[in-house]
Amino acid sequence: MYICISIGRSGFPGSLIREPAPYSPSGSTSLQLGGVSDIEAVSNSASSLEFRCVLGEGPWKFGDPGISARRGGTAHPIYTYARSLVKKRLECGGDDSRADRRREMGNGVSMQTRCIFVEIHGRTEKVTFARHCASKDIQETIALAAGASSWTGVILKDKHGGLVTVTSAMDNNTLDTPYKVQIVEAKVPKHSFSDNTEMIQTVVNQVAEQFNRVFRTEENKAEMTTRLNALEKREGLKVVDIERCRKDISEIKTQLYDNKLRLYMENHSHSPVSDDKKMSYAGDIPTYPKYILSQETIDYLKKPTFDIWHWEPNEMLSLLEHMYHELGLVHEFNMNPITLKRWLLCIQHNYRNNPFHNFRHCFCVTQMMYGMIHLCNLQEKISRFNLGLLITACICHDLDHPGYNNAYQINAKTELAIRYNDQSPLENHHAAVCFQILSQPECNIFGNVSDADFNRVRVGIIALILATDMARHAEILEKFKVNVDHFDYKSEDHITALKMILIKCCDISNEVRPMAESEPWLDCLLEEYFNQSDREKAEGLPVAPFMDREKVTKPTAQIGFIKFVLVPLFDAVARLFPQIDGTMVESLRQAQHHYERMKLEDDAKKAHATPPDKRGSIVA
C-alpha cells in the first residue's frame, strides 16, 4: 500500500494533524533515497519533505512535523529513517524554508548573496544568487548559460559523481571543485499551453468588456472618428481650426487617461492612506479550512520560542481562532464562531504585503501575547474581559500599515498626518480601521455584548493600539515602573498600565525568540526602512540615520536598540513576573552578544578588505 508521510524541515515538535491525500504514482516524480527500496521522496516544499512509503495494512494515523506515523503506539522504522534524512539535511544547512516564507510575505531583498562554481562545456563559470533565490531561477540561469532553453532540466554532480540538489542552500564549492552540469531536455505538456491561452484570452475579454463599460471607450472612439471625418470633409480649413481640433482630441485622450488613473488609484492605493473608506468584508475572500491541532501544537503555541515562520496564512488564522476558544473569549463575549472566522479573514485582508508590517507580524505579536499570558499565568490575575482586549488589540495593532512610519507621514504632510494633527497618525489609523471593520454586523465579534461593554471594549482597544507608538515609550515605561513594586491587581489604573506595557513588549519582541527566528525579522525590517529612506531622499525629506542603507548595518541597528530599549523594558516586567527573566531577558542578552560579535567581525573584515574579484560571473 502506497501512502505519504510529511516530515517538517524545522526539526521541532508540533504542527497540524492532517490525513494525507492518496498517493498517485502518475502525479509525482519520485527519487530513490539512500538505497532503501520502500521509501521515496515525492515532494520537497518550503515547510516539509514528503515521502512515499510502502507499508502493511493499517490502521495508520499520520501527522505533519513532529507527529510520528504510529501503529500500536510504536513509531514505524520508515518514519524514523525519513526523519533522520531531514535531520541530516538540517545539519548540512539545507533549510531554506524561512527564506521561502519571507519571499511569500513580501521580503524581496536578502542581506547576503551566495555563489557556486559550475563546469559547463569544459569551462568554469561562477553563479551568484540571493540567499532566498528560488531553485527554478537558479536552474534557468545555469541552463541559459549552457545555451539551453529555460524548459530544460539541470543536474549538478560533485567531484565524486554524487547528485547535488539545486537550491539556494546548496553547499559552497571552490573554483577547483566545480559542480559538473548535465542538461536534460524536459517534456513540456503541450495541452497546458492551449488551456492557459484559452483561459488568459477569456480573462482579457472580460477585462476589456469591463473597461469599455466603465470608461465608455467605444463611444469615445466613435466620437473621435466622427469628428475626424468631419474635419476631412471640410474645405478651406484654416490652420487655427486644425490646431483647435487637435487640442480637443488631446483633451479627450487626457480625460480618458485621467479616468483610468483615478479608478486605478482608488482600487490600488498603496501609500499615504486615508481611513475614510470603510473596510467592509469582501465576500470573495476564500474561507480557511478547519484544522485539527495536535496536542504538541497546542502546547508549543504557548511558548515564546514558537517558530512563526513555519505556518501558512490559513494555518495562522486557525491558530488565532484557537486562542479565542482556548482562553474562553468566545464564551466571555458571546461571540458567534462564524462571525469570528469572518472577522479574522477580514483582518487578514486589510493587512498589506509590506516586508515587515504585514499579517505575519500581526500573528507574531499576538502569539507572543498568548505565550506571555500562559507564562505569567495572567488568567488568574486579570479578567477574561481584559485578556480579550489584549489579544484583539494585538491582532489589530498595525491594520492597513502603509510601510512608512509616523516620521514620514508628518514630514511628507500626508492626509493621515493632517487628519490626526501629527499625533500618532498611524496608530490612530490602525484603530480607526479596526472599528470600521467591527462596524459591519457580519464582522462584529462584539455584536452580542451590551452597549456599555462595547464602549469599554472600544476605549480599551484604542488605548492599547495607541500605546504601540514608540514616541510614547518612555512615558508608558516610567508609569509602569512607578507601580510595579506595589502592584495592585484590583486597581484599574495599575491594570491599564500593565496592559500597555505588555502590548509594547509583544510588539517589539522579535529578539526574544531564538536567533534563527528573530534574525530574518531584522532583514525584513531593514528592507522596509531602506524603502522609506530611498523615498525620503527622492522627495527631499529628512532621513533618519538608522534607516539609511548607506549608514546602517545589522549589528549597528540592533545593539543599541536591545541595550537601551528592549532590556530595560523586559527587566521592568520581570520585576512583576520573575519567570520571564530566565527566558525572555536572557534571550535578549544573548542576542546583544550575538550582534556585538557580528560587529567585531564586520570591523575586522573592513580592516583587512581585499580588492573585489575581477573574474566574470553569472548573477541569478
N, C-alpha and C positions, 0 to 999 in steps of 0.2 A: 504494500500500500504506500503510495507516494503522499507525503504531507510536507508542510513548510514549517520551519521554526525560525522566528525572528529574534536575533540577538542584538542588543543595543551596543553602540560603539563606546558609550561613555564609561562603562565599567562600574557603575554604581547601581544599587538596587532601586527598584521602583519604577513602574510605568503603568500603562493601561492594559488590562486583560482583554484580549481580542480572540475571536475564533477565526483563524486564517482561512482565506478562500481556498478551494480545492486547487491543487497544482495542475497546470495544463502544460504537458511537455512541449506542445507546439507553440506555446505563447512565451517561452523563456529560452534564453541561451545559457546553458549550464557550463561550468568549468570544473574539471576534476581537481580536487584539492588533496594534497598530501598522500596520494596513492590509496586513499580509502574509497572503497567501491560504493559504500552505502551513504555517502554524504556529498552533496554538490552545492556550490554557491550559485544561487539563481538571481539574487538581487543585491545591489550594493548602493543603498540610499544614504542620504545625509545623516540619518539618525540610527540606522541599523543595518546589519548584514542579514540576509535571509538565506536559509539553507533548505535544499530539498533532501529529504531523508527517506530511507526505506525501513519501515518498522512493521512489527507484527500487528495483530488485531488489537483494537482499543479496549476499553475507552481511554482516550487521552485528553488531557487538558493543557492548553498552550497559553503562554503568556509572552508579552513583549519583554524588553530588557529586565533582567533580574528575576523572572519567573521561570522556574525550571519546567521542562516537559516531564511530567511525572506519571508513573504507573505504579499503583500500590505504595505511594509515598517515597519512592526512590527515584533519583534523577537518572534518566536514561544516559548510557555512555556516549551516545552520539551527541546529545546536548552538551555533555561535559567537554567532548572534543571540540565542538563548534565554539564553545565559549573560550577554550584555550587559544583557538585561532584568533578570536577577537582580542584577547589579552596580548598575544604576541604582536598583533598589528598596532595596538596602542603603544607598546614598548618601543616599537620601531618608529614612532612618530607619525603614524598613518591616520590619525584622527583629524579629518578636515571638516567634521560636521559643524563645528561652531562657525567656521568661515562661511560655510554654505548658509547657515541660519542668518548671519549678518548680511549676506548678499540678498537673501529673500526679504529682509526687513528694511532695506534701503541703504545698507552700509556699502557704498560703491567704491570706496578708496581704501586700500590697505596701507599700513605704515611701512611695510617691508616688501621686498621682492626676493625671489629665489631664482636660481639658474642651474641648468644641467648642460652637459655636453653630449651630442649625438653624432654618430657617424652615418653620413648619407652619401651613397655612391662613392665611397672611398675618401670623402673629405669630412673634416670635423667642423661642426657648427655649434655655436653657443645659443641656447634657448633661454630667454629671460621671461619670467611671468610673475604676476602678483601672487601673493600668498593664498588668496581665495579664488584664484583663476579656475574656471570650470574645466573639467577633464576634456570635454569636447573641444574647447577653444585651443587647448594645448595640442590635441591630436590634429586639428585642422591646420595649425601653424606648421607643425612638423611635416604634414602631408604636402602643403603648398611649397615648403622649402625643398621637398623632394621632387617637385614638378608634377605632383598628382592632384586630383580634384579633392574638394573637401568631403566628398561622399566616400572616399576610400578609408579603409581601416588602417590603423598604425599599431605595429607590435614592436616593443622595445625589449632587447635582451642585454643582460650584463656580460661582463667579460668571460663568465663561466657558462654562458648559454642559457641562463635562467631567465624566465619571463619577468618583466618589470611592469607593474600596474601604472598606467598613465594617469596620475593625479597631481594636484598641486603640492601634495605632501610626500612625493616620492623622494627616495634618498638622493642626496647630492653626490656627484661624482667629480672627477677631475678631467683635465684636458688629455691626460694619458690613459684614462679608463672610460672612454665614451660609451654610451649605450648604442648598440647597433640597431638600425632602423630597418624594419621589414614592412613593406607596403602590401596590403591585402585589399583587392578590389571588392567593394561591398555591393550586394544586390539591392538596389533601391526598388521598393514596390511601386510599380507603375500606376496602380489604381489609386494610390494615395494622392498623386498629383491631380488627377481628374476630379477626385472627390473634393480636394481642397479648393481647386479652381472654381468648381461649381458653387461651393459654399461661399467663397470670397465674392464671386460675382453677385450672388443673392444679397449679401450684406451691402455691397456697393450700390446695388439698385435701390435697396431700402433707404440708405443714407441719402442718395440723390433725390429720392422722392420726398424725404423729409426737408431737405434744403429747398427744394422747389416750393414746397408748401409754406415754409417759414419766410423765405426771402422773395417770393414771387419772381423767381429767376426767369421763368419762361415769359411772364408778362412784361418784364423789363427788357428782355431781349427783343420781344416783338415790338415794343415801343421804340427802341433804338433803331431797329431795322426800318420801321415805317418812316421815322424822321430822316434817316439817311437816304431812303428812296425819294422822299420829298425834296431833299437837297439836290440830288442828282437831276431831278426833272426841272428844277428852277433854272431859268436862263438869265444870264447877266448878273449872277450873284456877286455881290461885292465882297472884297476881301474881309471887311469888317464883319459882315454877316457870317462868313465861313468861320472866322475866329470865334464868334459868339456861339455858333453851333458846336464847335469843338469844345468850348468851355462847358456847354450844357452836358455834352456826352461825358466829359471828365467828371463833372459833378455827380452824374448818375452812378458812374463806376465807384466814386469815392463813397457815396451813400451806401451802395451795396457792401463795400468792404467794411465800413464802419458798423453796419448792422451785424455782419458776421462776427466782427471782433467783439462787439458788445455782448452778443449772445455767448460767445466762447468764454469771455472773462467772467460772465455770471455763473457759468457752469463749471469752470476750471480754475477759478481764482486760487492762487497759492500763497501769496504774501501781501503785505499788510492786510489784515482781515477786518471784517465788521461782524458784530453779533446781532445785526438787525434781523437777518433771515432765520426763521425758526427751523431748528434741526429736527425735522419730523422723521418718523420711522419709515425707511424705504421698504416698500413691500416686496421688492425683488431681491432683497438680501437673503441668501440661502440659509436655511436653518442648519444648526450643527447637530451631529448625532449624539445620542445619549451613551456615554461611555460608562463602563463598569470599572471602578477603581479598585486596584488590588490593595490589600492591607499595607503592603510595603510603600505604595504610592501615598496612601493616606497618612502614614507615619512620616514619610520623607517630606511631605508638603509642609509639615510643621517646623522644619529645621531651617536655620539661617543659611546653611550650606547648600540648599536646594539649587540644582542647576537649571536656570531658567532658559538656557539656550537649547534644551533638548526637545521643546514642545512645539507642536504645530498650533496655529491660531485657534482652530476648533477645540483642541485639547485644552488650551489656556481658558477658553470660555467655559468649558465643562468644569475645570478646576475652580474657577471663580464661583460658579454656581454651587459647587460642593461646599465652599467656605460659608455661604449664606445658610445652607441647610445644617451644616455641622455645628455652627455657632448658635443655632436656634433663632436666627434673624428672620427667617421666613415666618416662623410662628409669632415672634415678637411683634412684627409689623403687619401680620395677617396678609402676607404677600400672596398673590396668585402666581404659582410656579410658571405658568405660561407667560405671564407678564414679565417675570424675572428673566426668562430666556430672551424675550423680545427686547427688553431693555439692554441686556448685555450685548446683543447683536447691534443695536443702535449705537451704543457706546463705542464698540469697535469700529463701526462705520464712520464715526466722527473723530477718529484719531488719524492724523496724516502720516504719510510714509516718509517721515524725517529719519536721518541717520540715528538720532538719539531719542528725541521726544516723540515716541510712537507707541503703539499699543503694547509692544513687548515691555517697554519701560513701565507702562501702567500696570501690567501684570507683575513685573519685578517688584515695584514698590508695594503693591497690595499683598504679595506673598510674604515680603519681609514683615509687614504689619501683622499678618496672620501668624507668622513664626514668633514674633515678639509677644503677641497675646498669649500664646501657649507657653513660651519660655518663661515669661514673667507671671504666669498664672493670673492674667487680668480678669478672667471670667469670674473669679471670686472677689475681685477688688472693686470693679466698676460695673455698672448696669449693662444689660444686653442692648439697651437703647443707645448708650454711648459707644458700644462695640460696633453697632450698625452704622453710626455716624463715621467712625474711623475707617471702616472698610469701604464704605460708599465714597467718602472723600478721597481716599487713595485711588479708587478706580477713576474718578472724575477730575483729578487734580491738574491734568495737563490736556484736557479736551481741546481739540482743534488748534493745538500749538503750531504756529507757522514756521518754526525753525529759526526765528530771530528773537533775541531776548529783549528785555524791557529797555535796556540802554539804546538799542537800535530803534525801537518804537518811539522813544522820546526824542532822540536826536533827529530822526527822519520825520518827526511830526506826523506820524501815521494817524489814521482815523481812530484807532483804539486809544492812542495816547491823548488825542484831543477829547475823545468821549469821556475818558476817566481822569482827565486833568493831571496826567503824568503820574498818577498814584496807582502803582501795581497794575498797569494796563492789562498784561497777560493774565494774571491771576483773576482779575475781575472778569475777563472774557471767559476763562475756563468755568468759573462759577455760573456765569450767565448762560452758557451753552448747556451746562448741567441741568439747570432748571427749565430751560426751553424744552429739553427732551422730556423732563418729568411733567411738563405741562400737557403732554399728549396722553390722553387717557389710556391708550394701548401700551404706553411705555412707563406709566407711573407706578413704580413698585410701592410707593407710599400712598396709593389711592384709597386704601381702606382704613387709614388712621383718621382720627378726629382732626378738625381744623386746628385746634390748639397744639396737638402733637406735630402736625405738619409744619406749623410755624416754628416749633422747636427744631425740627429737622432742618428747615431752611436756614435758620440763624446759625445752627451748629456747623453745617457743611460749609457754608460760605466762610465762616471764621477759620475753619481748618484749611481750606484751599488758599485763602489769603495769607495764611501763616507760612506757606511754602515759598514766599518771596524772600530771597536771600538778603534783600535790603533790610529786612526786619530780624535778621539772625541774632544780633547782639541783644536787641530788646527782649526777644522771647526767651533766650537762654538766661539772661540775668533775672528775669521774672521767675523762672523755674528754680534757679539756684536759691533765691530768697526763701522759697517754700520747702525745698527738698529735705532739709534736716528736721523739720517738724511737720511733715506732710500729713494732711487730714483728708481722708477719703470721703468724709461727709461734707467737705466744703466744695461748693460749686466752682469757686474761683480756682481752687487747687486742681480740681479735676480738669477744668478748661486748660490750665497751664500744662498739665500732663499730656492731654490730647494734642496740643500744639507741638510740644517737644517730640512726641512720638512720631507724628507725621513728618516732622522735619528730619528726624533720624532716618526714617524709611526712604524718604525722597532722595537722600544723598548717601545711601548705604552700600553702594556697589563694592567699595573696598573692604567691607565686612566679609564678603564672600571669598571663597578660595581664589587664588591668583588666576587659575585657568578660566574662571568665570568672570572675574572682575576686569582683567586687562582688556578683553575685547570691548567692554563698555567704554573704556578710555579711548580706544580707536574711534568708536562711533561719536563720542563727544567732541574729540578734536576735529573730526571731519565736519561736524556741524559748526563748530567755532570758526574753522577756516573758511567755510562757505560764507559765513556772516562777515568776517573781516575782509574777504575779497570784495563783497558787495559794498561794504563801507568805504573801501578805498576807491572803488569805481564811482561812488556817489559823493566823494569828498567829505565823508563824515568821520568823526573821531574813531580810532581803532584801539580797543583795549589790548595791552601788551600780551595778556595771557591767551588771546585769540589769534595773534599774528603768526602765520605759518613760518615767517622768516625769523621769529624770535623764540618761539616756544618749542619745547621737546616734551616727550612723555614724562621723564623724571622731573623736569622743572615745573611741569603743570601740576604734578601730584604731591611732591614733597611738602611744599608749604601748605597746601590745602589739607593734607592729612594731619600735619603737625599742629596747625593753628586753628583749624575748624573742626575736623572730624573727631580727633582725640579728646579735646576739651568737651565737645558735645556729648559723646558717649560716656566719658568719665563722669559727667554730671548725672546722667541717667543711671549709671552703675551705683551711685550713692544711694539710690532708692531701690534698685534691683541688682544686688551684688552678683547674681547668677550670670549676668552678661559680661562681667569683667574677664572671665576665663575664656570666653568665646569671641564676642564681638570686639572688645577693646584689644585683646591680644592679637586678633587678626589685623586690626588697624596698625599696630606696632610692627608686625611682620611685613605688612605692605609698605610702610615707610622705609624699613631697612632694605626691602627689595629695590625700591626706586633710588635710594641713596647709593646702593651698589651699582645700579644701572648708570647713574650719573658719573660715578668714578670711572666706569668702563668707557663711557662716551668721551669723557675728558682725556683719557689715555689714548683713545683712538685718534682724536683730533691732534694730540701732541705728536703722534707717530704716523700722521697721514702720509700716504704714498700717492704718486700720480695715478690718475684713473687708467683703467685698462684700455689700450688703443685698438684692441682686436675688434673686428666686426662682430656683430651679434644680431640675433633674431629676437624680436620682442613680441610676446603673445599678448 
